[in-house]
Amino acid sequence: MERFIDRFCGDEVGNAAIDWIVLTAGMVLFGAAVMTSISPMTDDLALDATDADFQIEMGL
């Protein structure tokens, strides 16, 4: 069993793929966290822009 563990830890095939998978997953989670935190502000900004456009069209 000890020999199997040593061979498993010493095997470097596929390490780059695992690194890229972990890096990509981290970037996706970070992006989701950022979008979750700024989403309410962008909704308010879109509503304000719509209101301003409506006022311009109405000549107010």
N, C-alpha and C positions, 0 to 999 in steps of 0.2 A: 504494500500500500504506500509506503514511504517513497518508493521508486516511482510510482505512478504520480504522486503529488509533485515530486521534483521535476519529472518530465513535463507535467502539465504547466507548472510555473515557468519552466524554461522555454516552452514553445512560444515563439513570437509570431506565428502565422495568424493573421486576422486581427492583430492588435491595432493596426491603423484603421481598419473598418470600424472596430468598436470605438476608437477615439472619435471618429467622424460622426458616428451615431450619437454618442453622448454629447458632443459639441452641438450638433444640429438640434437635438432635443432641448438642450439648454437655451439655444437661441429662440426656438419656438415658444418655450414657456416664458421667456423674458418678453417676447413680443406680445404674448397674450396678456401678461401682467400690465404692460404699458398701455395696451388698448383698453383694458378694463378700467384703468385709472383715469384715462383722458376721455373716455367715451361720453360721460355726462357733459363735459365742457364743449365737445364738438356738437352735441345736439343743441345746446343753448346757442352756440354761435350760428348754427344753421337757421334756427328760428329767428334770431335777431336779423340775419341777412334777409330772410324772407319778409319780415316786417318792414325793413327799410326799403326793400324793393317795392312792396305794396304801397308804401307812403309816397314814393317817388312817382309811381304810376298814377296815383290818385291826385297828385299835386298838393299834398299836405305839407 
